[in-house]
Amino acid sequence: MSAAIEFRNVTVTTPQERCLLRGISLAVEKGTATVLLGRSGSGKTTLLRTVNRMVTPSSGNVLVDGEPIARADLIALRRGIGYVIQETGLFPHFTVARNTGLVLEAKGCAFDERSRRIAEMLSAVGLEPATFADRFPHQLSGGQRQRVGLARALAADPKILLMDEPFGALDPLTRGEMQQMLRDLLGRLRKTVLLVTHDLDEALYLGDRIVLLADGAVVADLGRDEFLASDLPVVEEYVRAFHRGERNAESARAH
Amino acid sequence: MSTGFIAEYSGEIGTLTVEHLWLTGAAMLFATAVAVPIGVWLTRAPRWAKPVIGIANVLQTIPSLAMFGFLLPLPWLGERAARIAILALTAYALLPILRNTYAGIRGIDPSVIEVAHALGLTDVQRLFKVELPLAASFILAGLRTATVTCIGIATIAAAVGAGGLGELIFRGVASVDNRLVLAGAIPAALLALAADALLGLLERWFKVPA
């Protein structure tokens, strides 16, 4: 069985000759959640964005279901991959319902089928359709907006879900709720998920597997349980640095 | 202004107002049909933005009387004064519409555009479902500036015989009759105010809350 996503020696260099990814090879199994963990600038977002060709590798291949995506039809490829980002990117002139159903609308899906699917997805992310369907993004809280972003990504029933720091802009309480909701949802839907975060707790909570990136290369690739137990220096260093950052943030809040 | 004067000229003022509206309205339609597509194209090829907007800028600096004069000897155009007037007004209206179309689309939140790409919208879908609706109030603001300016400039069109409310103004100046000047100027000013208010309403209607 071929992997859901496979990176083969993927290198990304900017036009200014800056190397963002250095020959990454990685296979992501179907129905699993893989977290790309790393500091800012480690290349995790760039790697994520090669999957829907928002970034084109300078060399190497990305394969989805065993097929090189470089040859795939770009529009069809992107419609088959859910995408959630921190800023949500909700369309401010569309209602929650229209935002959620946009990929279906773009595909030409009939109105009735679309409406049914929109209601289903909004319920799945914990938004009562009757209350929220006709609201506009500016009438929602940050957490609600993020839920709509997730519903939109899932509405066309993609096999792959890409998430780039989806909860990064939320307060800790809302973030916790969202993480729980996402874990329950993924447990039911069995999507192949690639999630980018720098938050170790989020990685451990949501990921089956954790890939640690530094300076454009994979420095650790471990199962969730192996990760905390690992004595790899890069892992230990990241865990320490993360907790130090947490403590600093906490003491800053306490003052 | 005596009631006798108004009674005498009301018919003519009405006709000339309609003529004035027709000249400006036709020019706005042409200008929109030209400037909006060019503005959209510039967002796809931003390196052309500066030179193209520069050309539109230069057009706008040509004194209006000179512009009407330049166009007068041209074949086909010169045959009918209204053609000259509409072309000249179109030229003046290009810049505000073009600039606002370009700036309106470029000013859209980049994450919204990114998601439009990532969700797999085609170029046409992205333009009509996302970019134009989100830039609509900007484009209308440009159209509003252009309309108000052109209603004013259209009074000069009477100098080449294109009609409109300028005709009363020119006749008033020639015969040193301020009543005639006002009979042209007041309706022209009212037209400009009405257009400003109407397009302002439309602009607010299309405004997307952040």
HADDOCK unambig.tbl for C-alpha pairs under 7 A between the chains (distance, minus, plus):
assign (segid A and resid 52 and name CA) (segid B and resid 118 and name CA) 6.99 0.50 0.50
assign (segid A and resid 54 and name CA) (segid B and resid 118 and name CA) 6.94 0.50 0.50
assign (segid A and resid 75 and name CA) (segid B and resid 120 and name CA) 4.63 0.50 0.50
assign (segid A and resid 75 and name CA) (segid B and resid 121 and name CA) 6.83 0.50 0.50
assign (segid A and resid 75 and name CA) (segid B and resid 122 and name CA) 6.75 0.50 0.50
assign (segid A and resid 76 and name CA) (segid B and resid 120 and name CA) 6.83 0.50 0.50
assign (segid A and resid 78 and name CA) (segid B and resid 118 and name CA) 5.83 0.50 0.50
assign (segid A and resid 78 and name CA) (segid B and resid 119 and name CA) 5.67 0.50 0.50
assign (segid A and resid 78 and name CA) (segid B and resid 120 and name CA) 4.77 0.50 0.50
assign (segid A and resid 79 and name CA) (segid B and resid 119 and name CA) 5.52 0.50 0.50
assign (segid A and resid 79 and name CA) (segid B and resid 120 and name CA) 4.93 0.50 0.50
assign (segid A and resid 83 and name CA) (segid B and resid 118 and name CA) 6.81 0.50 0.50
assign (segid A and resid 87 and name CA) (segid B and resid 111 and name CA) 6.56 0.50 0.50
assign (segid A and resid 89 and name CA) (segid B and resid 111 and name CA) 4.95 0.50 0.50
assign (segid A and resid 89 and name CA) (segid B and resid 112 and name CA) 4.31 0.50 0.50
assign (segid A and resid 89 and name CA) (segid B and resid 115 and name CA) 5.87 0.50 0.50
assign (segid A and resid 90 and name CA) (segid B and resid 112 and name CA) 6.37 0.50 0.50
assign (segid A and resid 91 and name CA) (segid B and resid 112 and name CA) 6.30 0.50 0.50
assign (segid A and resid 92 and name CA) (segid B and resid 208 and name CA) 6.64 0.50 0.50
assign (segid A and resid 92 and name CA) (segid B and resid 210 and name CA) 6.70 0.50 0.50
assign (segid A and resid 93 and name CA) (segid B and resid 134 and name CA) 6.97 0.50 0.50
assign (segid A and resid 93 and name CA) (segid B and resid 208 and name CA) 5.78 0.50 0.50
assign (segid A and resid 103 and name CA) (segid B and resid 119 and name CA) 6.36 0.50 0.50
assign (segid A and resid 106 and name CA) (segid B and resid 121 and name CA) 6.37 0.50 0.50
assign (segid A and resid 138 and name CA) (segid B and resid 209 and name CA) 6.80 0.50 0.50
assign (segid A and resid 138 and name CA) (segid B and resid 210 and name CA) 6.00 0.50 0.50
